Amino acid sequence: MTYSLAVDIGGTFTDIVLRHSDGRLVVDKTLTTHGDLLEGFFRGIGAVLGKAGLDPNAVNGVVVHATTVVTNALIERKGLPTALVTTEGFRDVLFIRNEHRYEMYDPQIEFPDPLVPRALTFTLAERIAADGRVLKAPDEAAIKALGDALEQAGAAAVAICFLNSFANPENEQKVAEALSRRFPAMFICTSSDVAPQIREYHRASTAAVNAYAMPISQPYLQRLSARLKSEGFGNSPLIMLSSGGVVGAETAGRNPVRMIESGPAAGALAACHYADMLGIDRLMSFDMGGTTAKACLIENRQPLVTGLFEVDRRYRFKEGSGLPVIVPSIDMIEIGAGGGSIAHVDSLGLLKVGPESAGSDPGPACYGRGGLSPTVTDADLLLGLLDPDNFLGGDMALDLAAARSAVEDLARKLGLSQTEAARGIFRVVTEAMAAATRTHATDRGVDYRGLPLFAFGGAGPVHACEVASLLQSTSVIVPPQSSVLSAFGTLVTPVRLDLVRSDVCKLDDMDWARADRVLSEMMEEAAAALAEAGCKREDITAVFGADLRYFGQQNEVTVSFADDPRTARDARAIARAFEAAYYGLYGVNPSHVPIELVTWRLTARGPVVPFHPASQLPASEGRPKGERLVEAWSDGARAPVYDRAGLGAGQTIAGPAIIEERETTTVIPPNWTATIDSYGCIVARRA
């Protein structure tokens, strides 16, 4: 008998899932405590253990955590002073960026300020050649002077990023070791550890983000581990990464840049789990919570993974307007449209929703915690989509009068009735989410039309059918425990680490001895990290890949290999894999151009996590427990309200209808029909 625990801290709610080895789940949801995230963490854990009648020492399985602690640090910019040490002559690398203008003809484009100001950027006379030769080592006296400057500047964290250190980290390591000896309490990271890849600006940006987050993430994870131990939990926590991997807290603390998208990544993995269980090869994952919504394409029952994403974008959909991060991450789009997204009238008198959010404090007006701005949740409540007396099973009653007051102010500015204004909020946020999802799919060359929409999150099932209509989806799937599915996703993924390392060479000139050394070093690093998470070396499965391009091109194509390339040492097999992938993207292969390997990739996984769904569906069909006024589509309309726990397998419900559970509500619009499948999923289809 094994009990495992998962906690996902979001911008508004903290979700907790307790899983028994036979598949039974106990879940809870509590408001995120931004002053101290661990307060909400342990409050939620206490709630689920109380429901299950268990003590902490009964949790003998894994404790997995997905958190927004790094994301919050980057958004709020409240971190400690962070310095950057780079090669002499490259002091302005974070300010010059890569000279790319994401809007060529707009003279007023904006970029986020670098996390490291110029006053905290220092240089050393050193040089590594592109082939890894040490042309000049940093001088001991210069390193001492650097230490004096860092001490005088009051730097708490330091990122070290030297030119070509991806080819040889020797100079970075020498400086890092010297600074560590002098400043044992200082947080220090090197770009060769965090992101050993080509392209100086991207590597420097990634190292700076990592160093900036270390003074926040490391103490947080240490406090978490210590408190779990003091309260009687037997195992150390595992931390969810942006790539969908799970590693130990110590490894995650050294590399907080890998945790930025941990919560959304867990949701995408849960969608993959259900795609596999339901036998669906392609679908669109749609996760709408209290602060944001996220969309992710699932192809061949796997999420798309990218090696580059951005944080702190000035413009949400403008690639190049944020801080680049080159670590593996599940490829998804984040939409500033959650239940707490604030509705307002812009300078042109138009209704806009988001991206600003009320979060959990003060939250939407209906939370009764001091919020005054009208939000999506307030509109949903006024339209009858939510029950003010049954929010979180009645544990958190909603203030209908406060919601009316907030929406009334907006309605007056628009010259509309309260109901019309609430409908406007509902429709605008739905259009925004559909438009962003279209953009995400189209930019990746995928036809989104006809893809099933897999909906979860606290607000996802409320809006999913309307979003699906705009996307021309064939169906909407709402899984059991959909409101806490991201937390559930952390329990169905194996321990995993994704590593990359640049080693630029033409395939025709491949030095297999060097390639063997690079890949073996990556395997050793992955094995050590997975060992911390309790995975034995013999249980590790390795998948190798590479980024390749035709010589002279700027961008690469990522391919995976069926076997370990160190075994066959067949450069031609690598070329064939690249040519097939390139042709699939562009429909042509310039056969006269040499192929260049840029970066090696490794995914190291532990054993697959066994999961047994607990099917406890009623044998008979459930009847409505009542009906209420629902004016999302027409004035004065009423809709039956069902209790999801009472619905039987195979039962069909015609819309309009409301299906309630403790943590969320599923809305079935007119002309839609919902069926309960054998796994307990609500599968809605448009007539």
C-alpha positions as CSV (number, residue, x, y, z in Angstrom):
1,M,0.0,0.0,0.0
2,T,1.6,3.2,-1.2
3,Y,0.5,6.8,-0.9
4,S,2.0,9.5,-3.0
5,L,1.5,13.3,-2.8
6,A,1.6,16.1,-5.4
7,V,1.4,19.8,-4.8
8,D,1.1,22.4,-7.6
9,I,1.3,26.0,-6.6
10,G,-0.4,28.3,-9.2
11,G,-0.8,32.0,-9.3
12,T,-4.3,31.9,-7.6
13,F,-4.8,28.4,-6.2
14,T,-2.5,25.7,-4.7
15,D,-3.7,22.2,-5.8
16,I,-3.0,19.0,-3.8
17,V,-3.5,15.4,-4.9
18,L,-3.0,12.3,-2.6
19,R,-2.9,9.1,-4.7
20,H,-3.3,5.6,-3.4
21,S,-1.5,2.8,-5.3
22,D,-4.8,1.4,-6.3
23,G,-5.7,4.6,-8.2
24,R,-7.9,6.3,-5.6
25,L,-7.4,10.1,-5.3
26,V,-8.0,12.5,-2.6
27,V,-7.8,16.2,-3.7
28,D,-8.1,19.6,-2.4
29,K,-7.6,23.2,-3.5
30,T,-6.6,26.3,-1.4
31,L,-5.7,29.9,-2.2
32,T,-2.0,30.4,-2.9
33,T,-0.3,32.3,-0.1
34,H,2.1,34.6,-1.9
35,G,3.7,36.0,1.2
36,D,4.9,32.5,2.1
37,L,4.2,29.8,-0.5
38,L,4.8,27.1,2.0
39,E,1.9,28.2,4.2
40,G,-0.6,27.3,1.5
41,F,1.5,24.2,0.6
42,F,1.1,22.7,4.1
43,R,-2.4,23.9,4.6
44,G,-3.5,22.0,1.5
45,I,-1.5,18.9,2.6
46,G,-3.2,19.0,5.9
47,A,-6.6,19.2,4.3
48,V,-6.1,16.1,2.0
49,L,-4.5,14.0,4.8
50,G,-7.4,15.0,7.1
51,K,-9.9,13.8,4.4
52,A,-8.0,10.5,4.0
53,G,-7.6,10.0,7.8
54,L,-3.8,9.7,7.4
55,D,-0.7,10.9,9.3
56,P,2.3,12.3,7.3
57,N,4.3,9.2,8.0
58,A,1.7,7.2,5.9
59,V,2.9,9.0,2.8
60,N,5.5,6.4,1.8
61,G,5.6,7.2,-1.9
62,V,7.0,10.2,-3.7
63,V,6.2,13.8,-2.8
64,V,6.3,15.8,-6.1
65,H,6.1,19.6,-6.3
66,A,5.5,22.0,-9.1
67,T,5.9,25.7,-8.2
68,T,5.7,29.2,-9.4
69,V,8.5,30.5,-7.1
70,V,10.9,31.1,-10.0
71,T,8.3,32.7,-12.2
72,N,7.2,35.0,-9.4
73,A,10.8,36.1,-8.8
74,L,11.2,37.0,-12.5
75,I,7.9,38.9,-12.8
76,E,8.2,40.8,-9.5
77,R,11.9,41.6,-9.9
78,K,12.4,41.5,-6.2
79,G,15.5,39.4,-6.2
80,L,18.8,40.1,-4.5
81,P,21.6,42.0,-6.4
82,T,22.9,39.7,-9.1
83,A,26.2,40.2,-11.0
84,L,27.5,38.9,-14.4
85,V,31.1,38.2,-15.1
86,T,32.0,37.9,-18.8
87,T,34.9,38.1,-21.2
88,E,36.6,41.4,-21.6
89,G,35.0,43.3,-24.5
90,F,31.6,41.7,-24.0
91,R,30.3,43.7,-21.1
92,D,27.2,44.8,-22.9
93,V,26.1,41.4,-24.1
94,L,22.8,41.6,-22.2
95,F,22.0,45.0,-23.5
96,I,23.0,44.6,-27.1
97,R,21.0,41.3,-27.1
98,N,21.2,39.7,-30.6
99,E,20.3,42.8,-32.5
100,H,17.0,41.2,-33.5
101,R,14.0,43.6,-33.9
102,Y,10.7,41.7,-33.4
103,E,8.9,44.5,-35.1
104,M,11.1,45.8,-37.9
105,Y,9.2,49.0,-38.7
106,D,8.1,50.0,-35.2
107,P,10.6,52.5,-33.7
108,Q,9.0,52.3,-30.2
109,I,9.5,48.6,-29.5
110,E,10.3,47.7,-25.9
111,F,12.6,45.1,-24.4
112,P,12.6,44.0,-20.7
113,D,15.5,45.4,-18.7
114,P,18.2,42.8,-18.1
115,L,18.1,41.2,-14.7
116,V,21.8,42.3,-14.2
117,P,22.4,46.1,-14.5
118,R,25.5,47.4,-16.2
119,A,26.9,48.5,-12.9
120,L,27.0,44.8,-11.8
121,T,28.5,43.5,-15.0
122,F,32.2,42.8,-14.8
123,T,34.8,41.5,-17.3
124,L,38.0,39.4,-17.1
125,A,40.8,39.2,-19.7
126,E,40.4,35.5,-20.8
127,R,39.8,33.7,-24.0
128,I,38.7,30.2,-25.1
129,A,38.9,29.4,-28.8
130,A,35.9,28.0,-30.6
131,D,37.5,24.6,-30.7
132,G,38.0,24.6,-26.9
133,R,41.7,25.6,-26.8
134,V,42.7,27.9,-23.9
135,L,44.2,31.0,-25.5
136,K,44.4,33.0,-22.3
137,A,43.6,31.9,-18.7
138,P,42.2,34.5,-16.2
139,D,45.0,36.0,-14.0
140,E,44.9,35.3,-10.3
141,A,45.4,39.0,-9.5
142,A,42.5,39.9,-11.8
143,I,40.2,37.3,-10.1
144,K,41.1,38.8,-6.7
145,A,40.3,42.3,-8.0
146,L,37.0,40.9,-9.3
147,G,36.2,39.5,-5.8
148,D,36.9,43.0,-4.3
149,A,34.5,44.6,-6.8
150,L,31.8,42.1,-6.2
151,E,32.1,42.6,-2.4
152,Q,32.0,46.3,-2.8
153,A,28.9,46.1,-5.0
154,G,27.1,43.9,-2.5
155,A,26.4,41.1,-5.0
156,A,24.5,38.1,-3.6
157,A,24.6,36.0,-6.7
158,V,26.9,35.8,-9.7
159,A,26.6,34.3,-13.2
160,I,29.8,33.6,-15.1
161,C,29.6,33.5,-18.9
162,F,32.8,33.5,-20.9
163,L,33.1,33.4,-24.7
164,N,33.1,29.8,-26.1
165,S,32.9,28.2,-22.6
166,F,30.5,25.6,-24.1
167,A,33.5,24.2,-25.8
168,N,35.7,24.2,-22.7
169,P,34.5,25.3,-19.2
170,E,38.0,25.5,-17.7
171,N,38.2,29.3,-17.3
172,E,34.7,29.6,-15.9
173,Q,35.3,26.8,-13.4
174,K,38.6,28.4,-12.3
175,V,36.8,31.7,-11.5
176,A,33.8,30.0,-9.9
177,E,36.1,28.0,-7.6
178,A,38.1,31.0,-6.6
179,L,34.9,33.0,-5.8
180,S,33.4,30.1,-3.9
181,R,36.4,29.8,-1.7
182,R,36.3,33.5,-0.9
183,F,32.5,33.9,-0.6
184,P,31.1,30.6,0.6
185,A,27.6,32.1,1.0
186,M,27.4,33.6,-2.4
187,F,25.2,31.9,-5.1
188,I,27.4,31.2,-8.1
189,C,26.6,29.5,-11.4
190,T,28.5,29.1,-14.7
191,S,27.0,29.1,-18.1
192,S,28.8,25.9,-19.0
193,D,26.8,24.2,-16.2
194,V,23.5,25.8,-16.9
195,A,23.4,26.0,-20.7
196,P,26.5,24.8,-22.5
197,Q,25.4,25.9,-25.9
198,I,26.5,28.3,-28.6
199,R,25.1,31.8,-29.0
200,E,26.6,34.1,-26.4
201,Y,23.6,36.3,-25.7
202,H,21.2,33.4,-25.2
203,R,23.7,31.6,-22.9
204,A,24.4,34.7,-20.9
205,S,20.7,35.5,-20.5
206,T,20.0,31.9,-19.3
207,A,22.9,32.1,-16.8
208,A,21.7,35.5,-15.5
209,V,18.1,34.2,-15.0
210,N,19.5,31.2,-13.2
211,A,21.7,33.2,-10.9
212,Y,19.0,35.7,-10.2
213,A,16.6,32.9,-9.1
214,M,19.1,30.9,-7.0
215,P,18.9,33.1,-3.8
216,I,15.1,32.6,-3.8
217,S,14.7,29.0,-5.0
218,Q,17.5,27.3,-3.0
219,P,16.4,28.6,0.4
220,Y,12.8,27.9,-0.5
221,L,13.5,24.3,-1.5
222,Q,15.7,23.8,1.6
223,R,12.9,25.1,3.8
224,L,10.5,22.8,2.1
225,S,12.7,19.7,2.5
226,A,13.4,20.5,6.2
227,R,9.7,21.1,7.0
228,L,8.6,17.9,5.3
229,K,11.1,16.0,7.3
230,S,10.2,17.7,10.6
231,E,6.5,16.9,10.0
232,G,7.1,13.2,9.5
233,F,7.2,12.7,5.8
234,G,9.6,10.0,4.9
235,N,10.9,11.0,1.5
236,S,12.6,14.1,0.2
237,P,10.6,16.1,-2.4
238,L,11.0,15.8,-6.1
239,I,10.6,18.9,-8.2
240,M,8.9,19.2,-11.6
241,L,10.9,20.8,-14.4
242,S,9.8,22.8,-17.5
243,S,10.8,19.9,-19.7
244,G,8.4,17.5,-18.0
245,G,11.2,15.9,-16.0
246,V,11.3,15.3,-12.2
247,V,14.5,15.6,-10.2
248,G,15.6,16.0,-6.6
249,A,15.3,19.3,-4.8
250,E,19.1,19.8,-4.6
251,T,19.5,19.5,-8.4
252,A,16.5,21.8,-9.0
253,G,17.8,24.3,-6.5
254,R,21.1,24.6,-8.4
255,N,19.2,25.0,-11.7
256,P,16.1,27.1,-11.0
257,V,15.9,28.2,-14.6
258,R,14.7,24.7,-15.4
259,M,11.7,25.2,-13.1
260,I,10.1,28.2,-14.7
261,E,7.2,26.3,-16.4
262,S,7.0,23.4,-14.0
263,G,3.2,23.6,-13.3
264,P,2.1,24.0,-16.9
265,A,4.5,21.2,-18.0
266,A,2.8,18.9,-15.5
267,G,-0.6,19.7,-17.0
268,A,0.6,18.9,-20.5
269,L,2.0,15.5,-19.2
270,A,-1.4,14.7,-17.7
271,A,-3.0,15.4,-21.1
272,C,-0.5,13.0,-22.6
273,H,-1.4,10.4,-20.0
274,Y,-5.1,10.6,-20.9
275,A,-4.3,10.7,-24.7
276,D,-2.6,7.4,-24.2
277,M,-5.3,6.0,-22.0
278,L,-8.1,7.1,-24.4
279,G,-6.2,6.1,-27.6
280,I,-6.1,9.6,-29.0
281,D,-2.9,10.5,-31.0
282,R,-3.5,14.2,-31.4
283,L,-5.2,16.8,-29.2
284,M,-5.0,20.3,-27.9
285,S,-4.3,20.6,-24.2
286,F,-6.2,23.6,-22.7
287,D,-5.4,24.6,-19.1
288,M,-7.3,27.6,-17.7
289,G,-6.6,28.5,-14.1
290,G,-7.1,31.5,-11.9
291,T,-4.3,33.6,-13.4
292,T,-3.6,32.4,-16.9
293,A,-4.5,29.9,-19.6
294,K,-2.1,27.6,-21.3
295,A,-2.4,25.7,-24.6
296,C,-0.1,22.8,-25.7
297,L,-0.2,20.6,-28.8
298,I,0.0,16.9,-28.2
299,E,1.3,15.0,-31.2
300,N,1.6,11.2,-31.2
301,R,0.6,11.3,-27.5
302,Q,3.7,13.4,-26.6
303,P,4.0,17.2,-26.1
304,L,6.2,19.3,-28.3
305,V,9.5,20.2,-26.6
306,T,11.4,23.3,-27.4
307,G,15.0,24.3,-26.6
308,L,14.3,28.0,-26.5
309,F,11.5,30.0,-24.8
310,E,11.2,33.5,-23.3
311,V,10.2,35.0,-20.0
312,D,9.0,38.5,-19.0
313,R,7.9,39.3,-22.6
314,R,6.9,42.9,-23.2
315,Y,4.3,41.7,-25.7
316,R,2.8,38.4,-25.0
317,F,2.7,37.0,-28.6
318,K,5.9,38.7,-29.9
319,E,8.8,36.4,-30.1
320,G,11.9,38.3,-29.3
321,S,10.3,40.7,-26.8
322,G,11.4,38.8,-23.7
323,L,14.4,37.3,-22.0
324,P,15.5,34.2,-23.9
325,V,16.1,31.0,-21.9
326,I,17.8,28.0,-23.6
327,V,16.8,25.0,-21.5
328,P,14.5,22.2,-22.7
329,S,10.9,23.1,-22.0
330,I,7.5,21.7,-23.1
331,D,6.4,24.0,-25.9
332,M,3.2,25.8,-24.9
333,I,1.6,29.3,-25.2
334,E,0.6,31.2,-22.1
335,I,-2.5,33.4,-22.4
336,G,-3.2,36.2,-20.0
337,A,-6.7,35.0,-19.5
338,G,-7.7,33.2,-16.3
339,G,-10.5,33.4,-13.8
340,G,-8.9,36.3,-12.1
341,S,-8.2,38.3,-15.3
342,I,-9.4,41.9,-14.9
343,A,-11.9,43.4,-17.4
344,H,-11.5,47.1,-18.3
345,V,-12.3,49.6,-20.9
346,D,-9.3,50.8,-23.0
347,S,-8.5,54.2,-24.4
348,L,-10.7,53.5,-27.5
349,G,-13.7,52.6,-25.3
350,L,-13.4,48.9,-26.1
351,L,-13.8,46.1,-23.6
352,K,-10.6,44.3,-22.8
353,V,-9.9,41.3,-20.5
354,G,-6.4,40.8,-19.0
355,P,-3.5,40.3,-19.0
356,E,-3.6,41.9,-15.5
357,S,-4.9,39.4,-12.9
358,A,-6.4,39.9,-9.4
359,G,-4.6,36.6,-8.4
360,S,-5.5,35.2,-5.0
361,D,-4.9,38.4,-3.1
362,P,-7.2,40.3,-3.3
363,G,-8.7,38.1,-6.0
364,P,-11.9,38.7,-7.9
365,A,-14.5,40.9,-6.3
366,C,-16.7,37.9,-5.5
367,Y,-13.9,36.4,-3.3
368,G,-14.7,39.0,-0.7
369,R,-11.1,39.7,0.0
370,G,-11.0,43.4,-1.0
371,G,-10.9,43.1,-4.8
372,L,-12.9,45.8,-6.6
373,S,-12.1,45.1,-10.3
374,P,-14.5,43.0,-12.4
375,T,-12.9,39.7,-13.4
376,V,-13.8,36.7,-15.5
377,T,-14.9,34.8,-12.4
378,D,-17.2,37.7,-11.4
379,A,-18.8,37.5,-14.9
380,D,-19.2,33.8,-14.8
381,L,-20.9,34.1,-11.4
382,L,-23.4,36.8,-12.6
383,L,-24.3,34.7,-15.7
384,G,-25.2,31.7,-13.5
385,L,-22.3,29.5,-14.6
386,L,-21.0,29.3,-11.0
387,D,-23.0,28.7,-7.8
388,P,-22.1,31.2,-5.2
389,D,-22.9,28.7,-2.4
390,N,-21.1,25.7,-3.9
391,F,-17.7,27.2,-4.8
392,L,-15.1,24.7,-3.5
393,G,-17.9,22.6,-2.2
394,G,-19.3,25.5,-0.1
395,D,-16.0,26.0,1.8
396,M,-15.5,29.3,0.0
397,A,-18.8,31.1,-0.6
398,L,-18.7,33.8,-3.3
399,D,-20.1,37.3,-2.7
400,L,-22.7,37.8,-5.5
401,A,-23.4,41.4,-4.4
402,A,-19.7,42.3,-4.7
403,A,-19.5,40.8,-8.2
404,R,-22.6,42.8,-9.2
405,S,-21.1,46.0,-7.9
406,A,-17.8,45.4,-9.8
407,V,-19.4,44.5,-13.1
408,E,-21.9,47.4,-12.7
409,D,-19.1,50.0,-12.8
410,L,-17.8,48.4,-16.0
411,A,-21.3,48.2,-17.5
412,R,-21.9,51.9,-16.9
413,K,-18.7,52.8,-18.8
414,L,-19.8,50.6,-21.7
415,G,-23.4,51.8,-21.7
416,L,-24.7,48.2,-21.2
417,S,-26.7,46.3,-18.7
418,Q,-25.0,44.1,-16.1
419,T,-25.8,40.9,-17.9
420,E,-24.7,42.3,-21.3
421,A,-21.4,43.4,-19.7
422,A,-20.9,40.0,-18.1
423,R,-21.6,38.3,-21.5
424,G,-19.1,40.6,-23.1
425,I,-16.4,39.6,-20.6
426,F,-17.2,35.9,-21.1
427,R,-17.0,36.3,-24.9
428,V,-13.9,38.5,-25.1
429,V,-11.9,36.1,-22.9
430,T,-13.1,33.2,-24.9
431,E,-12.0,34.9,-28.2
432,A,-8.6,35.8,-26.7
433,M,-7.9,32.2,-25.7
434,A,-9.1,30.8,-29.0
435,A,-7.0,33.4,-30.9
436,A,-3.8,32.5,-28.9
437,T,-4.4,28.8,-29.4
438,R,-4.7,29.3,-33.2
439,T,-1.5,31.3,-33.2
440,H,0.3,28.6,-31.2
441,A,-0.8,25.9,-33.7
442,T,-0.3,27.9,-36.9
443,D,3.2,29.0,-35.9
444,R,4.1,25.3,-35.7
445,G,2.6,24.4,-39.0
446,V,-0.3,22.4,-37.4
447,D,-3.9,22.5,-38.5
448,Y,-5.8,23.0,-35.3
449,R,-9.2,22.4,-36.8
450,G,-10.8,19.1,-35.7
451,L,-8.4,18.5,-32.8
452,P,-10.1,17.4,-29.6
453,L,-9.8,20.0,-26.8
454,F,-8.6,18.5,-23.5
455,A,-9.8,20.9,-20.9
456,F,-8.7,21.2,-17.3
457,G,-7.8,23.8,-14.6
458,G,-10.2,25.5,-12.3
459,A,-11.8,27.6,-15.0
460,G,-11.0,25.4,-18.1
461,P,-14.2,23.3,-18.1
462,V,-16.3,26.5,-17.7
463,H,-15.1,28.0,-21.0
464,A,-13.8,24.9,-22.9
465,C,-16.9,24.3,-25.2
466,E,-17.0,27.9,-26.3
467,V,-13.3,27.9,-27.1
468,A,-13.7,24.6,-28.9
469,S,-16.5,26.1,-31.1
470,L,-14.1,28.9,-32.3
471,L,-11.4,26.3,-32.9
472,Q,-13.7,24.0,-34.8
473,S,-12.8,21.2,-32.4
474,T,-14.6,17.8,-32.8
475,S,-15.0,17.4,-29.1
476,V,-14.1,18.6,-25.6
477,I,-12.8,16.1,-23.0
478,V,-12.9,17.0,-19.3
479,P,-11.1,14.3,-17.3
480,P,-11.9,13.4,-13.7
481,Q,-10.3,15.7,-11.1
482,S,-9.8,18.2,-13.9
483,S,-9.3,21.2,-11.6
484,V,-6.1,19.7,-10.0
485,L,-4.9,17.9,-13.1
486,S,-1.5,19.6,-13.2
487,A,-0.8,18.2,-9.7
488,F,-2.0,14.8,-10.9
489,G,0.4,15.1,-13.9
490,T,3.4,15.2,-11.6
491,L,2.5,11.7,-10.4
492,V,2.3,10.0,-13.8
493,T,5.7,11.1,-15.1
494,P,8.9,9.3,-14.4
495,V,12.0,11.0,-13.0
496,R,13.7,12.6,-16.0
497,L,16.4,15.1,-17.0
498,D,17.0,16.7,-20.4
499,L,20.5,17.8,-21.1
500,V,22.0,19.7,-24.1
501,R,25.6,20.5,-25.0
502,S,26.9,22.2,-28.1
503,D,29.8,20.6,-30.1
504,V,29.8,22.1,-33.5
505,C,31.3,20.0,-36.3
506,K,30.5,18.8,-39.8
507,L,29.2,15.3,-40.0
508,D,31.8,14.4,-42.6
509,D,34.5,15.4,-40.1
510,M,33.0,13.8,-37.0
511,D,35.5,13.0,-34.2
512,W,33.9,10.0,-32.6
513,A,36.3,10.0,-29.7
514,R,35.3,13.5,-28.8
515,A,31.6,12.8,-29.4
516,D,31.9,9.7,-27.1
517,R,33.4,11.8,-24.4
518,V,30.8,14.5,-24.6
519,L,27.9,12.1,-24.6
520,S,29.4,10.0,-21.8
521,E,29.8,13.2,-19.6
522,M,26.2,14.0,-20.2
523,M,25.2,10.5,-19.2
524,E,27.2,10.7,-16.0
525,E,25.6,14.1,-15.1
526,A,22.1,12.7,-15.8
527,A,22.8,9.5,-13.8
528,A,24.0,11.6,-10.8
529,A,20.9,13.8,-10.9
530,L,18.5,10.8,-11.2
531,A,20.3,9.0,-8.4
532,E,19.4,11.9,-6.1
533,A,15.7,11.3,-7.1
534,G,16.0,7.6,-6.1
535,C,16.6,6.1,-9.6
536,K,19.1,3.4,-10.0
537,R,21.5,3.6,-12.9
538,E,20.3,0.2,-14.3
539,D,16.8,1.6,-14.5
540,I,17.7,4.6,-16.6
541,T,16.6,4.8,-20.2
542,A,18.5,7.2,-22.4
543,V,17.2,8.8,-25.6
544,F,19.8,10.6,-27.7
545,G,19.3,13.4,-30.2
546,A,20.9,16.3,-31.9
547,D,20.3,19.7,-33.4
548,L,21.6,19.8,-37.0
549,R,21.6,22.2,-40.0
550,Y,22.9,22.6,-43.4
551,F,26.3,24.4,-43.3
552,G,25.8,28.2,-43.4
553,Q,22.2,28.1,-42.0
554,Q,21.3,30.0,-38.9
555,N,18.6,27.7,-37.4
556,E,18.8,24.0,-36.6
557,V,16.4,21.1,-36.8
558,T,16.1,18.7,-33.8
559,V,16.1,15.0,-34.4
560,S,16.0,12.0,-32.1
561,F,17.9,8.8,-32.7
562,A,16.5,5.2,-32.3
563,D,19.8,4.0,-30.8
564,D,22.8,5.3,-29.0
565,P,25.0,7.0,-31.6
566,R,28.2,6.0,-29.7
567,T,27.5,2.3,-30.6
568,A,27.3,2.4,-34.4
569,R,29.3,5.6,-34.9
570,D,27.4,6.0,-38.1
571,A,27.5,9.6,-39.3
572,R,25.4,8.7,-42.4
573,A,22.6,7.4,-40.2
574,I,22.5,10.7,-38.4
575,A,22.4,12.5,-41.8
576,R,19.5,10.4,-43.0
577,A,17.5,11.2,-39.8
578,F,18.2,14.9,-40.3
579,E,17.4,14.8,-44.0
580,A,14.0,13.2,-43.4
581,A,13.1,15.7,-40.7
582,Y,14.3,18.6,-42.8
583,Y,12.3,17.4,-45.8
584,G,9.2,17.0,-43.7
585,L,9.5,20.7,-42.7
586,Y,10.5,22.3,-45.9
587,G,9.8,19.8,-48.7
588,V,13.4,20.0,-50.1
589,N,16.9,18.8,-49.3
590,P,19.9,20.8,-50.7
591,S,22.0,17.6,-51.1
592,H,25.1,19.5,-52.2
593,V,25.5,21.3,-48.9
594,P,27.4,19.7,-46.0
595,I,25.5,18.9,-42.8
596,E,26.6,20.4,-39.5
597,L,25.9,19.0,-36.1
598,V,25.5,21.9,-33.6
599,T,24.2,20.4,-30.3
600,W,23.9,17.0,-28.7
601,R,20.7,16.2,-26.7
602,L,20.1,13.6,-24.1
603,T,16.9,12.6,-22.3
604,A,17.4,10.3,-19.4
605,R,14.3,8.7,-17.8
606,G,13.6,6.5,-14.9
607,P,11.0,3.7,-14.9
608,V,7.5,4.4,-16.1
609,V,5.2,5.2,-13.2
610,P,2.4,2.5,-12.9
611,F,-1.1,4.0,-12.7
612,H,-4.3,2.2,-12.0
613,P,-7.4,4.3,-12.6
614,A,-10.0,3.8,-9.9
615,S,-13.3,3.4,-11.7
616,Q,-16.1,4.0,-9.3
617,L,-18.9,5.3,-11.6
618,P,-22.5,4.8,-10.5
619,A,-24.4,2.0,-12.2
620,S,-27.5,4.2,-12.8
621,E,-27.8,7.6,-14.5
622,G,-27.8,10.6,-12.3
623,R,-30.7,13.1,-12.3
624,P,-30.4,16.9,-12.0
625,K,-30.1,18.1,-8.5
626,G,-31.9,21.3,-9.5
627,E,-31.8,24.1,-12.0
628,R,-30.9,27.7,-12.0
629,L,-30.9,30.9,-14.1
630,V,-28.1,30.8,-16.7
631,E,-28.0,33.9,-18.9
632,A,-24.7,33.3,-20.8
633,W,-26.6,32.8,-24.1
634,S,-30.1,34.3,-23.6
635,D,-32.1,36.3,-21.1
636,G,-34.2,34.4,-18.6
637,A,-32.9,30.9,-19.6
638,R,-32.7,28.1,-17.0
639,A,-30.4,25.1,-17.1
640,P,-30.4,21.8,-15.1
641,V,-27.6,21.3,-12.7
642,Y,-26.0,17.9,-12.2
643,D,-23.6,16.5,-9.6
644,R,-20.7,15.0,-11.5
645,A,-20.1,12.3,-8.9
646,G,-23.6,11.0,-9.5
647,L,-23.3,10.6,-13.3
648,G,-23.2,7.0,-14.7
649,A,-21.0,5.6,-17.4
650,G,-22.7,6.1,-20.8
651,Q,-25.0,8.8,-19.6
652,T,-25.8,11.5,-22.1
653,I,-26.8,15.1,-21.1
654,A,-28.1,17.6,-23.6
655,G,-27.1,21.3,-23.2
656,P,-27.6,23.7,-21.9
657,A,-26.6,22.1,-18.7
658,I,-24.2,22.6,-15.7
659,I,-22.2,19.8,-14.2
660,E,-20.7,20.6,-10.8
661,E,-17.9,19.1,-8.7
662,R,-16.2,20.5,-5.7
663,E,-13.2,22.1,-7.5
664,T,-14.7,23.2,-10.8
665,T,-17.8,23.4,-13.0
666,T,-18.3,22.0,-16.5
667,V,-20.6,24.1,-18.8
668,I,-22.4,22.4,-21.6
669,P,-23.8,25.1,-23.9
670,P,-27.0,24.9,-26.1
671,N,-26.5,22.6,-29.1
672,W,-23.9,20.5,-27.3
673,T,-24.3,17.0,-25.9
674,A,-22.1,15.5,-23.2
675,T,-21.5,11.8,-22.6
676,I,-19.7,10.1,-19.6
677,D,-17.2,7.6,-20.8
678,S,-16.0,4.5,-19.0
679,Y,-13.1,6.4,-17.4
680,G,-15.3,9.1,-16.0
681,C,-14.4,11.7,-18.6
682,I,-17.0,14.1,-19.8
683,V,-16.9,14.1,-23.6
684,A,-18.9,16.9,-25.1
685,R,-19.7,17.2,-28.8
686,R,-21.4,20.0,-30.7
687,A,-24.5,19.1,-32.6
